[in-house]
Amino acid sequence: MSSVSKPNEHDEGLDAAVEQAIAICDGDIRALIVANNFLETEISELKKAVSHAYTRGHFRTYTG
């Protein structure tokens, strides 16, 4: 039995996304990491803002 798994659609999609990200940064992995760090920080800030607004009642849930 081989320890190497067969590639599936998810792996192929991930590989394509990795290739696209590297191409966008012209192969500069440092730029890719900096951009990713920036996006992670933005996500964190947005999560804080939404959570704060939701707890203060600024967002209402849809009741149908």
mmCIF file as Biopython writes it, N, C-alpha, C and O atoms, coordinates in Angstrom:
data_model
#
loop_
_atom_site.group_PDB
_atom_site.id
_atom_site.type_symbol
_atom_site.label_atom_id
_atom_site.label_alt_id
_atom_site.label_comp_id
_atom_site.label_asym_id
_atom_site.label_entity_id
_atom_site.label_seq_id
_atom_site.pdbx_PDB_ins_code
_atom_site.Cartn_x
_atom_site.Cartn_y
_atom_site.Cartn_z
_atom_site.occupancy
_atom_site.B_iso_or_equiv
_atom_site.auth_seq_id
_atom_site.auth_asym_id
_atom_site.pdbx_PDB_model_num
ATOM 1   N N  . MET A ? 1  ? 0.851   -1.186 0.000   1.0 0.0 1  A 1 
ATOM 2   C CA . MET A ? 1  ? 0.000   0.000  0.000   1.0 0.0 1  A 1 
ATOM 3   C C  . MET A ? 1  ? 0.891   1.241  0.000   1.0 0.0 1  A 1 
ATOM 4   O O  . MET A ? 1  ? 1.852   1.331  0.763   1.0 0.0 1  A 1 
ATOM 5   N N  . SER A ? 2  ? 0.561   2.172  -0.850  1.0 0.0 2  A 1 
ATOM 6   C CA . SER A ? 2  ? 1.341   3.398  -0.977  1.0 0.0 2  A 1 
ATOM 7   C C  . SER A ? 2  ? 0.878   4.432  0.044   1.0 0.0 2  A 1 
ATOM 8   O O  . SER A ? 2  ? -0.313  4.536  0.335   1.0 0.0 2  A 1 
ATOM 9   N N  . SER A ? 3  ? 1.829   5.199  0.587   1.0 0.0 3  A 1 
ATOM 10  C CA . SER A ? 3  ? 1.481   6.243  1.558   1.0 0.0 3  A 1 
ATOM 11  C C  . SER A ? 3  ? 1.109   7.553  0.869   1.0 0.0 3  A 1 
ATOM 12  O O  . SER A ? 3  ? 0.687   8.502  1.530   1.0 0.0 3  A 1 
ATOM 13  N N  . VAL A ? 4  ? 1.261   7.613  -0.449  1.0 0.0 4  A 1 
ATOM 14  C CA . VAL A ? 4  ? 0.924   8.820  -1.203  1.0 0.0 4  A 1 
ATOM 15  C C  . VAL A ? 4  ? -0.549  8.762  -1.576  1.0 0.0 4  A 1 
ATOM 16  O O  . VAL A ? 4  ? -1.013  7.785  -2.162  1.0 0.0 4  A 1 
ATOM 17  N N  . SER A ? 5  ? -1.278  9.814  -1.231  1.0 0.0 5  A 1 
ATOM 18  C CA . SER A ? 5  ? -2.708  9.848  -1.535  1.0 0.0 5  A 1 
ATOM 19  C C  . SER A ? 5  ? -2.939  10.357 -2.943  1.0 0.0 5  A 1 
ATOM 20  O O  . SER A ? 5  ? -2.117  11.084 -3.501  1.0 0.0 5  A 1 
ATOM 21  N N  . LYS A ? 6  ? -4.067  9.963  -3.508  1.0 0.0 6  A 1 
ATOM 22  C CA . LYS A ? 6  ? -4.441  10.421 -4.840  1.0 0.0 6  A 1 
ATOM 23  C C  . LYS A ? 6  ? -4.889  11.877 -4.759  1.0 0.0 6  A 1 
ATOM 24  O O  . LYS A ? 6  ? -5.567  12.275 -3.811  1.0 0.0 6  A 1 
ATOM 25  N N  . PRO A ? 7  ? -4.504  12.667 -5.758  1.0 0.0 7  A 1 
ATOM 26  C CA . PRO A ? 7  ? -5.000  14.052 -5.760  1.0 0.0 7  A 1 
ATOM 27  C C  . PRO A ? 7  ? -6.504  14.062 -6.040  1.0 0.0 7  A 1 
ATOM 28  O O  . PRO A ? 7  ? -7.005  13.257 -6.824  1.0 0.0 7  A 1 
ATOM 29  N N  . ASN A ? 8  ? -7.200  14.967 -5.399  1.0 0.0 8  A 1 
ATOM 30  C CA . ASN A ? 8  ? -8.631  15.116 -5.661  1.0 0.0 8  A 1 
ATOM 31  C C  . ASN A ? 8  ? -8.903  16.522 -6.162  1.0 0.0 8  A 1 
ATOM 32  O O  . ASN A ? 8  ? -7.976  17.313 -6.335  1.0 0.0 8  A 1 
ATOM 33  N N  . GLU A ? 9  ? -10.163 16.833 -6.397  1.0 0.0 9  A 1 
ATOM 34  C CA . GLU A ? 9  ? -10.515 18.146 -6.932  1.0 0.0 9  A 1 
ATOM 35  C C  . GLU A ? 9  ? -10.063 19.274 -6.012  1.0 0.0 9  A 1 
ATOM 36  O O  . GLU A ? 9  ? -9.637  20.328 -6.484  1.0 0.0 9  A 1 
ATOM 37  N N  . HIS A ? 10 ? -10.152 19.056 -4.688  1.0 0.0 10 A 1 
ATOM 38  C CA . HIS A ? 10 ? -9.746  20.089 -3.730  1.0 0.0 10 A 1 
ATOM 39  C C  . HIS A ? 10 ? -8.262  20.394 -3.876  1.0 0.0 10 A 1 
ATOM 40  O O  . HIS A ? 10 ? -7.854  21.555 -3.877  1.0 0.0 10 A 1 
ATOM 41  N N  . ASP A ? 11 ? -7.456  19.336 -4.000  1.0 0.0 11 A 1 
ATOM 42  C CA . ASP A ? 11 ? -6.014  19.532 -4.160  1.0 0.0 11 A 1 
ATOM 43  C C  . ASP A ? 11 ? -5.707  20.302 -5.436  1.0 0.0 11 A 1 
ATOM 44  O O  . ASP A ? 11 ? -4.854  21.189 -5.441  1.0 0.0 11 A 1 
ATOM 45  N N  . GLU A ? 12 ? -6.407  19.960 -6.526  1.0 0.0 12 A 1 
ATOM 46  C CA . GLU A ? 12 ? -6.179  20.641 -7.792  1.0 0.0 12 A 1 
ATOM 47  C C  . GLU A ? 12 ? -6.586  22.109 -7.699  1.0 0.0 12 A 1 
ATOM 48  O O  . GLU A ? 12 ? -5.905  22.974 -8.249  1.0 0.0 12 A 1 
ATOM 49  N N  . GLY A ? 13 ? -7.687  22.397 -7.013  1.0 0.0 13 A 1 
ATOM 50  C CA . GLY A ? 13 ? -8.117  23.775 -6.822  1.0 0.0 13 A 1 
ATOM 51  C C  . GLY A ? 13 ? -7.139  24.551 -5.973  1.0 0.0 13 A 1 
ATOM 52  O O  . GLY A ? 13 ? -6.868  25.724 -6.231  1.0 0.0 13 A 1 
ATOM 53  N N  . LEU A ? 14 ? -6.607  23.889 -4.952  1.0 0.0 14 A 1 
ATOM 54  C CA . LEU A ? 14 ? -5.624  24.524 -4.085  1.0 0.0 14 A 1 
ATOM 55  C C  . LEU A ? 14 ? -4.347  24.804 -4.854  1.0 0.0 14 A 1 
ATOM 56  O O  . LEU A ? 14 ? -3.770  25.884 -4.732  1.0 0.0 14 A 1 
ATOM 57  N N  . ASP A ? 15 ? -3.902  23.834 -5.649  1.0 0.0 15 A 1 
ATOM 58  C CA . ASP A ? 15 ? -2.704  24.030 -6.459  1.0 0.0 15 A 1 
ATOM 59  C C  . ASP A ? 15 ? -2.883  25.198 -7.428  1.0 0.0 15 A 1 
ATOM 60  O O  . ASP A ? 15 ? -1.970  26.003 -7.613  1.0 0.0 15 A 1 
ATOM 61  N N  . ALA A ? 16 ? -4.046  25.287 -8.038  1.0 0.0 16 A 1 
ATOM 62  C CA . ALA A ? 16 ? -4.314  26.382 -8.968  1.0 0.0 16 A 1 
ATOM 63  C C  . ALA A ? 16 ? -4.305  27.720 -8.242  1.0 0.0 16 A 1 
ATOM 64  O O  . ALA A ? 16 ? -3.785  28.705 -8.767  1.0 0.0 16 A 1 
ATOM 65  N N  . ALA A ? 17 ? -4.873  27.768 -7.043  1.0 0.0 17 A 1 
ATOM 66  C CA . ALA A ? 17 ? -4.897  29.005 -6.262  1.0 0.0 17 A 1 
ATOM 67  C C  . ALA A ? 17 ? -3.491  29.427 -5.860  1.0 0.0 17 A 1 
ATOM 68  O O  . ALA A ? 17 ? -3.162  30.613 -5.885  1.0 0.0 17 A 1 
ATOM 69  N N  . VAL A ? 18 ? -2.664  28.459 -5.490  1.0 0.0 18 A 1 
ATOM 70  C CA . VAL A ? 18 ? -1.278  28.757 -5.116  1.0 0.0 18 A 1 
ATOM 71  C C  . VAL A ? 18 ? -0.525  29.314 -6.319  1.0 0.0 18 A 1 
ATOM 72  O O  . VAL A ? 18 ? 0.173   30.323 -6.207  1.0 0.0 18 A 1 
ATOM 73  N N  . GLU A ? 19 ? -0.665  28.660 -7.462  1.0 0.0 19 A 1 
ATOM 74  C CA . GLU A ? 19 ? 0.005   29.130 -8.677  1.0 0.0 19 A 1 
ATOM 75  C C  . GLU A ? 19 ? -0.450  30.541 -9.051  1.0 0.0 19 A 1 
ATOM 76  O O  . GLU A ? 19 ? 0.361   31.371 -9.461  1.0 0.0 19 A 1 
ATOM 77  N N  . GLN A ? 20 ? -1.746  30.808 -8.909  1.0 0.0 20 A 1 
ATOM 78  C CA . GLN A ? 20 ? -2.278  32.126 -9.239  1.0 0.0 20 A 1 
ATOM 79  C C  . GLN A ? 20 ? -1.724  33.186 -8.284  1.0 0.0 20 A 1 
ATOM 80  O O  . GLN A ? 20 ? -1.346  34.274 -8.717  1.0 0.0 20 A 1 
ATOM 81  N N  . ALA A ? 21 ? -1.675  32.872 -6.998  1.0 0.0 21 A 1 
ATOM 82  C CA . ALA A ? 21 ? -1.162  33.837 -6.019  1.0 0.0 21 A 1 
ATOM 83  C C  . ALA A ? 21 ? 0.305   34.153 -6.279  1.0 0.0 21 A 1 
ATOM 84  O O  . ALA A ? 21 ? 0.721   35.309 -6.193  1.0 0.0 21 A 1 
ATOM 85  N N  . ILE A ? 22 ? 1.083   33.130 -6.596  1.0 0.0 22 A 1 
ATOM 86  C CA . ILE A ? 22 ? 2.502   33.350 -6.894  1.0 0.0 22 A 1 
ATOM 87  C C  . ILE A ? 22 ? 2.653   34.176 -8.162  1.0 0.0 22 A 1 
ATOM 88  O O  . ILE A ? 22 ? 3.512   35.055 -8.228  1.0 0.0 22 A 1 
ATOM 89  N N  . ALA A ? 23 ? 1.831   33.905 -9.165  1.0 0.0 23 A 1 
ATOM 90  C CA . ALA A ? 23 ? 1.899   34.660 -10.425 1.0 0.0 23 A 1 
ATOM 91  C C  . ALA A ? 23 ? 1.542   36.128 -10.207 1.0 0.0 23 A 1 
ATOM 92  O O  . ALA A ? 23 ? 2.168   37.016 -10.785 1.0 0.0 23 A 1 
ATOM 93  N N  . ILE A ? 24 ? 0.538   36.378 -9.376  1.0 0.0 24 A 1 
ATOM 94  C CA . ILE A ? 24 ? 0.123   37.759 -9.108  1.0 0.0 24 A 1 
ATOM 95  C C  . ILE A ? 24 ? 1.267   38.546 -8.471  1.0 0.0 24 A 1 
ATOM 96  O O  . ILE A ? 24 ? 1.443   39.730 -8.756  1.0 0.0 24 A 1 
ATOM 97  N N  . CYS A ? 25 ? 2.037   37.893 -7.615  1.0 0.0 25 A 1 
ATOM 98  C CA . CYS A ? 25 ? 3.160   38.556 -6.941  1.0 0.0 25 A 1 
ATOM 99  C C  . CYS A ? 25 ? 4.458   38.421 -7.729  1.0 0.0 25 A 1 
ATOM 100 O O  . CYS A ? 25 ? 5.534   38.697 -7.198  1.0 0.0 25 A 1 
ATOM 101 N N  . ASP A ? 26 ? 4.371   38.004 -8.977  1.0 0.0 26 A 1 
ATOM 102 C CA . ASP A ? 26 ? 5.547   37.833 -9.841  1.0 0.0 26 A 1 
ATOM 103 C C  . ASP A ? 26 ? 6.615   36.957 -9.193  1.0 0.0 26 A 1 
ATOM 104 O O  . ASP A ? 26 ? 7.811   37.197 -9.356  1.0 0.0 26 A 1 
ATOM 105 N N  . GLY A ? 27 ? 6.175   35.950 -8.462  1.0 0.0 27 A 1 
ATOM 106 C CA . GLY A ? 27 ? 7.113   35.013 -7.849  1.0 0.0 27 A 1 
ATOM 107 C C  . GLY A ? 27 ? 7.754   35.510 -6.568  1.0 0.0 27 A 1 
ATOM 108 O O  . GLY A ? 27 ? 8.555   34.797 -5.964  1.0 0.0 27 A 1 
ATOM 109 N N  . ASP A ? 28 ? 7.418   36.717 -6.142  1.0 0.0 28 A 1 
ATOM 110 C CA . ASP A ? 28 ? 7.999   37.283 -4.914  1.0 0.0 28 A 1 
ATOM 111 C C  . ASP A ? 28 ? 7.222   36.761 -3.715  1.0 0.0 28 A 1 
ATOM 112 O O  . ASP A ? 28 ? 6.171   37.296 -3.361  1.0 0.0 28 A 1 
ATOM 113 N N  . ILE A ? 29 ? 7.746   35.716 -3.096  1.0 0.0 29 A 1 
ATOM 114 C CA . ILE A ? 29 ? 7.051   35.069 -1.980  1.0 0.0 29 A 1 
ATOM 115 C C  . ILE A ? 29 ? 6.942   36.023 -0.788  1.0 0.0 29 A 1 
ATOM 116 O O  . ILE A ? 29 ? 5.958   35.976 -0.051  1.0 0.0 29 A 1 
ATOM 117 N N  . ARG A ? 30 ? 7.935   36.882 -0.594  1.0 0.0 30 A 1 
ATOM 118 C CA . ARG A ? 30 ? 7.872   37.851 0.509   1.0 0.0 30 A 1 
ATOM 119 C C  . ARG A ? 30 ? 6.659   38.759 0.349   1.0 0.0 30 A 1 
ATOM 120 O O  . ARG A ? 30 ? 5.943   39.019 1.316   1.0 0.0 30 A 1 
ATOM 121 N N  . ALA A ? 31 ? 6.427   39.242 -0.868  1.0 0.0 31 A 1 
ATOM 122 C CA . ALA A ? 31 ? 5.273   40.106 -1.134  1.0 0.0 31 A 1 
ATOM 123 C C  . ALA A ? 31 ? 3.975   39.353 -0.869  1.0 0.0 31 A 1 
ATOM 124 O O  . ALA A ? 31 ? 3.014   39.923 -0.351  1.0 0.0 31 A 1 
ATOM 125 N N  . LEU A ? 32 ? 3.950   38.082 -1.223  1.0 0.0 32 A 1 
ATOM 126 C CA . LEU A ? 32 ? 2.771   37.258 -0.992  1.0 0.0 32 A 1 
ATOM 127 C C  . LEU A ? 32 ? 2.485   37.121 0.504   1.0 0.0 32 A 1 
ATOM 128 O O  . LEU A ? 32 ? 1.333   37.211 0.929   1.0 0.0 32 A 1 
ATOM 129 N N  . ILE A ? 33 ? 3.523   36.907 1.292   1.0 0.0 33 A 1 
ATOM 130 C CA . ILE A ? 33 ? 3.358   36.765 2.745   1.0 0.0 33 A 1 
ATOM 131 C C  . ILE A ? 33 ? 2.917   38.091 3.363   1.0 0.0 33 A 1 
ATOM 132 O O  . ILE A ? 33 ? 2.062   38.105 4.248   1.0 0.0 33 A 1 
ATOM 133 N N  . VAL A ? 34 ? 3.487   39.196 2.908   1.0 0.0 34 A 1 
ATOM 134 C CA . VAL A ? 34 ? 3.091   40.513 3.415   1.0 0.0 34 A 1 
ATOM 135 C C  . VAL A ? 34 ? 1.624   40.785 3.083   1.0 0.0 34 A 1 
ATOM 136 O O  . VAL A ? 34 ? 0.873   41.266 3.932   1.0 0.0 34 A 1 
ATOM 137 N N  . ALA A ? 35 ? 1.218   40.480 1.858   1.0 0.0 35 A 1 
ATOM 138 C CA . ALA A ? 35 ? -0.177  40.690 1.462   1.0 0.0 35 A 1 
ATOM 139 C C  . ALA A ? 35 ? -1.110  39.818 2.290   1.0 0.0 35 A 1 
ATOM 140 O O  . ALA A ? 35 ? -2.172  40.278 2.710   1.0 0.0 35 A 1 
ATOM 141 N N  . ASN A ? 36 ? -0.731  38.575 2.528   1.0 0.0 36 A 1 
ATOM 142 C CA . ASN A ? 36 ? -1.547  37.670 3.328   1.0 0.0 36 A 1 
ATOM 143 C C  . ASN A ? 36 ? -1.673  38.178 4.761   1.0 0.0 36 A 1 
ATOM 144 O O  . ASN A ? 36 ? -2.755  38.126 5.344   1.0 0.0 36 A 1 
ATOM 145 N N  . ASN A ? 37 ? -0.588  38.663 5.322   1.0 0.0 37 A 1 
ATOM 146 C CA . ASN A ? 37 ? -0.613  39.207 6.681   1.0 0.0 37 A 1 
ATOM 147 C C  . ASN A ? 37 ? -1.555  40.406 6.761   1.0 0.0 37 A 1 
ATOM 148 O O  . ASN A ? 37 ? -2.316  40.540 7.720   1.0 0.0 37 A 1 
ATOM 149 N N  . PHE A ? 38 ? -1.502  41.274 5.753   1.0 0.0 38 A 1 
ATOM 150 C CA . PHE A ? 38 ? -2.391  42.428 5.701   1.0 0.0 38 A 1 
ATOM 151 C C  . PHE A ? 38 ? -3.851  41.980 5.675   1.0 0.0 38 A 1 
ATOM 152 O O  . PHE A ? 38 ? -4.681  42.524 6.403   1.0 0.0 38 A 1 
ATOM 153 N N  . LEU A ? 39 ? -4.166  40.989 4.837   1.0 0.0 39 A 1 
ATOM 154 C CA . LEU A ? 39 ? -5.544  40.506 4.732   1.0 0.0 39 A 1 
ATOM 155 C C  . LEU A ? 39 ? -6.017  39.852 6.028   1.0 0.0 39 A 1 
ATOM 156 O O  . LEU A ? 39 ? -7.172  40.020 6.420   1.0 0.0 39 A 1 
ATOM 157 N N  . GLU A ? 40 ? -5.137  39.110 6.691   1.0 0.0 40 A 1 
ATOM 158 C CA . GLU A ? 40 ? -5.507  38.506 7.973   1.0 0.0 40 A 1 
ATOM 159 C C  . GLU A ? 40 ? -5.808  39.571 9.016   1.0 0.0 40 A 1 
ATOM 160 O O  . GLU A ? 40 ? -6.729  39.412 9.817   1.0 0.0 40 A 1 
ATOM 161 N N  . THR A ? 41 ? -5.039  40.655 9.014   1.0 0.0 41 A 1 
ATOM 162 C CA . THR A ? 41 ? -5.282  41.759 9.942   1.0 0.0 41 A 1 
ATOM 163 C C  . THR A ? 41 ? -6.624  42.419 9.644   1.0 0.0 41 A 1 
ATOM 164 O O  . THR A ? 41 ? -7.381  42.737 10.562  1.0 0.0 41 A 1 
ATOM 165 N N  . GLU A ? 42 ? -6.915  42.625 8.367   1.0 0.0 42 A 1 
ATOM 166 C CA . GLU A ? 42 ? -8.195  43.212 7.971   1.0 0.0 42 A 1 
ATOM 167 C C  . GLU A ? 42 ? -9.364  42.334 8.425   1.0 0.0 42 A 1 
ATOM 168 O O  . GLU A ? 42 ? -10.362 42.847 8.933   1.0 0.0 42 A 1 
ATOM 169 N N  . ILE A ? 43 ? -9.247  41.031 8.248   1.0 0.0 43 A 1 
ATOM 170 C CA . ILE A ? 43 ? -10.301 40.110 8.670   1.0 0.0 43 A 1 
ATOM 171 C C  . ILE A ? 43 ? -10.515 40.216 10.175  1.0 0.0 43 A 1 
ATOM 172 O O  . ILE A ? 43 ? -11.653 40.261 10.642  1.0 0.0 43 A 1 
ATOM 173 N N  . SER A ? 44 ? -9.439  40.254 10.920  1.0 0.0 44 A 1 
ATOM 174 C CA . SER A ? 44 ? -9.530  40.363 12.370  1.0 0.0 44 A 1 
ATOM 175 C C  . SER A ? 44 ? -10.251 41.638 12.791  1.0 0.0 44 A 1 
ATOM 176 O O  . SER A ? 44 ? -11.114 41.611 13.668  1.0 0.0 44 A 1 
ATOM 177 N N  . GLU A ? 45 ? -9.894  42.749 12.163  1.0 0.0 45 A 1 
ATOM 178 C CA . GLU A ? 45 ? -10.536 44.025 12.488  1.0 0.0 45 A 1 
ATOM 179 C C  . GLU A ? 45 ? -12.017 44.013 12.123  1.0 0.0 45 A 1 
ATOM 180 O O  . GLU A ? 45 ? -12.844 44.529 12.875  1.0 0.0 45 A 1 
ATOM 181 N N  . LEU A ? 46 ? -12.358 43.433 10.983  1.0 0.0 46 A 1 
ATOM 182 C CA . LEU A ? 46 ? -13.759 43.363 10.568  1.0 0.0 46 A 1 
ATOM 183 C C  . LEU A ? 46 ? -14.572 42.481 11.516  1.0 0.0 46 A 1 
ATOM 184 O O  . LEU A ? 46 ? -15.716 42.803 11.839  1.0 0.0 46 A 1 
ATOM 185 N N  . LYS A ? 47 ? -13.987 41.376 11.958  1.0 0.0 47 A 1 
ATOM 186 C CA . LYS A ? 47 ? -14.687 40.506 12.909  1.0 0.0 47 A 1 
ATOM 187 C C  . LYS A ? 47 ? -14.975 41.256 14.207  1.0 0.0 47 A 1 
ATOM 188 O O  . LYS A ? 47 ? -16.060 41.126 14.773  1.0 0.0 47 A 1 
ATOM 189 N N  . LYS A ? 48 ? -14.011 42.037 14.675  1.0 0.0 48 A 1 
ATOM 190 C CA . LYS A ? 48 ? -14.213 42.816 15.894  1.0 0.0 48 A 1 
ATOM 191 C C  . LYS A ? 48 ? -15.334 43.838 15.704  1.0 0.0 48 A 1 
ATOM 192 O O  . LYS A ? 48 ? -16.185 44.006 16.578  1.0 0.0 48 A 1 
ATOM 193 N N  . ALA A ? 49 ? -15.328 44.513 14.564  1.0 0.0 49 A 1 
ATOM 194 C CA . ALA A ? 49 ? -16.333 45.544 14.304  1.0 0.0 49 A 1 
ATOM 195 C C  . ALA A ? 49 ? -17.725 44.940 14.211  1.0 0.0 49 A 1 
ATOM 196 O O  . ALA A ? 49 ? -18.675 45.495 14.763  1.0 0.0 49 A 1 
ATOM 197 N N  . VAL A ? 50 ? -17.859 43.830 13.534  1.0 0.0 50 A 1 
ATOM 198 C CA . VAL A ? 50 ? -19.166 43.200 13.388  1.0 0.0 50 A 1 
ATOM 199 C C  . VAL A ? 50 ? -19.649 42.682 14.734  1.0 0.0 50 A 1 
ATOM 200 O O  . VAL A ? 50 ? -20.814 42.871 15.084  1.0 0.0 50 A 1 
ATOM 201 N N  . SER A ? 51 ? -18.789 42.041 15.481  1.0 0.0 51 A 1 
ATOM 202 C CA . SER A ? 51 ? -19.182 41.522 16.785  1.0 0.0 51 A 1 
ATOM 203 C C  . SER A ? 51 ? -19.635 42.644 17.707  1.0 0.0 51 A 1 
ATOM 204 O O  . SER A ? 51 ? -20.637 42.502 18.408  1.0 0.0 51 A 1 
ATOM 205 N N  . HIS A ? 52 ? -18.907 43.761 17.714  1.0 0.0 52 A 1 
ATOM 206 C CA . HIS A ? 52 ? -19.240 44.896 18.565  1.0 0.0 52 A 1 
ATOM 207 C C  . HIS A ? 52 ? -20.598 45.479 18.156  1.0 0.0 52 A 1 
ATOM 208 O O  . HIS A ? 52 ? -21.442 45.750 19.011  1.0 0.0 52 A 1 
ATOM 209 N N  . ALA A ? 53 ? -20.803 45.668 16.863  1.0 0.0 53 A 1 
ATOM 210 C CA . ALA A ? 53 ? -22.061 46.233 16.384  1.0 0.0 53 A 1 
ATOM 211 C C  . ALA A ? 53 ? -23.223 45.279 16.660  1.0 0.0 53 A 1 
ATOM 212 O O  . ALA A ? 53 ? -24.315 45.721 17.018  1.0 0.0 53 A 1 
ATOM 213 N N  . TYR A ? 54 ? -22.999 44.002 16.498  1.0 0.0 54 A 1 
ATOM 214 C CA . TYR A ? 54 ? -24.064 43.031 16.720  1.0 0.0 54 A 1 
ATOM 215 C C  . TYR A ? 54 ? -24.493 43.031 18.189  1.0 0.0 54 A 1 
ATOM 216 O O  . TYR A ? 54 ? -25.689 42.992 18.478  1.0 0.0 54 A 1 
ATOM 217 N N  . THR A ? 55 ? -23.545 43.074 19.111  1.0 0.0 55 A 1 
ATOM 218 C CA . THR A ? 55 ? -23.889 43.047 20.526  1.0 0.0 55 A 1 
ATOM 219 C C  . THR A ? 55 ? -24.564 44.337 20.971  1.0 0.0 55 A 1 
ATOM 220 O O  . THR A ? 55 ? -25.284 44.342 21.969  1.0 0.0 55 A 1 
ATOM 221 N N  . ARG A ? 56 ? -24.345 45.421 20.252  1.0 0.0 56 A 1 
ATOM 222 C CA . ARG A ? 56 ? -24.992 46.678 20.600  1.0 0.0 56 A 1 
ATOM 223 C C  . ARG A ? 56 ? -26.353 46.818 19.934  1.0 0.0 56 A 1 
ATOM 224 O O  . ARG A ? 56 ? -27.029 47.830 20.113  1.0 0.0 56 A 1 
ATOM 225 N N  . GLY A ? 57 ? -26.758 45.816 19.169  1.0 0.0 57 A 1 
ATOM 226 C CA . GLY A ? 57 ? -28.086 45.821 18.566  1.0 0.0 57 A 1 
ATOM 227 C C  . GLY A ? 57 ? -28.178 46.558 17.251  1.0 0.0 57 A 1 
ATOM 228 O O  . GLY A ? 57 ? -29.281 46.867 16.800  1.0 0.0 57 A 1 
ATOM 229 N N  . HIS A ? 58 ? -27.050 46.851 16.621  1.0 0.0 58 A 1 
ATOM 230 C CA . HIS A ? 58 ? -27.091 47.557 15.343  1.0 0.0 58 A 1 
ATOM 231 C C  . HIS A ? 58 ? -27.482 46.655 14.176  1.0 0.0 58 A 1 
ATOM 232 O O  . HIS A ? 58 ? -27.871 47.140 13.114  1.0 0.0 58 A 1 
ATOM 233 N N  . PHE A ? 59 ? -27.378 45.352 14.375  1.0 0.0 59 A 1 
ATOM 234 C CA . PHE A ? 59 ? -27.770 44.413 13.348  1.0 0.0 59 A 1 
ATOM 235 C C  . PHE A ? 59 ? -28.955 43.614 13.864  1.0 0.0 59 A 1 
ATOM 236 O O  . PHE A ? 59 ? -28.954 43.154 15.006  1.0 0.0 59 A 1 
ATOM 237 N N  . ARG A ? 60 ? -29.938 43.456 13.039  1.0 0.0 60 A 1 
ATOM 238 C CA . ARG A ? 60 ? -31.101 42.680 13.434  1.0 0.0 60 A 1 
ATOM 239 C C  . ARG A ? 60 ? -31.124 41.385 12.641  1.0 0.0 60 A 1 
ATOM 240 O O  . ARG A ? 60 ? -30.791 41.363 11.456  1.0 0.0 60 A 1 
ATOM 241 N N  . THR A ? 61 ? -31.511 40.330 13.290  1.0 0.0 61 A 1 
ATOM 242 C CA . THR A ? 61 ? -31.586 39.046 12.589  1.0 0.0 61 A 1 
ATOM 243 C C  . THR A ? 61 ? -32.870 38.963 11.808  1.0 0.0 61 A 1 
ATOM 244 O O  . THR A ? 61 ? -33.883 39.551 12.185  1.0 0.0 61 A 1 
ATOM 245 N N  . TYR A ? 62 ? -32.822 38.236 10.726  1.0 0.0 62 A 1 
ATOM 246 C CA . TYR A ? 62 ? -33.983 38.052 9.871   1.0 0.0 62 A 1 
ATOM 247 C C  . TYR A ? 62 ? -34.878 36.994 10.486  1.0 0.0 62 A 1 
ATOM 248 O O  . TYR A ? 62 ? -34.420 35.886 10.766  1.0 0.0 62 A 1 
ATOM 249 N N  . THR A ? 63 ? -36.148 37.315 10.703  1.0 0.0 63 A 1 
ATOM 250 C CA . THR A ? 63 ? -37.065 36.354 11.336  1.0 0.0 63 A 1 
ATOM 251 C C  . THR A ? 63 ? -38.041 35.758 10.343  1.0 0.0 63 A 1 
ATOM 252 O O  . THR A ? 63 ? -38.884 34.951 10.733  1.0 0.0 63 A 1 
ATOM 253 N N  . GLY A ? 64 ? -37.962 36.118 9.094   1.0 0.0 64 A 1 
ATOM 254 C CA . GLY A ? 64 ? -38.792 35.505 8.069   1.0 0.0 64 A 1 
ATOM 255 C C  . GLY A ? 64 ? -39.975 36.310 7.821   1.0 0.0 64 A 1 
ATOM 256 O O  . GLY A ? 64 ? -40.801 35.951 6.983   1.0 0.0 64 A 1 
#
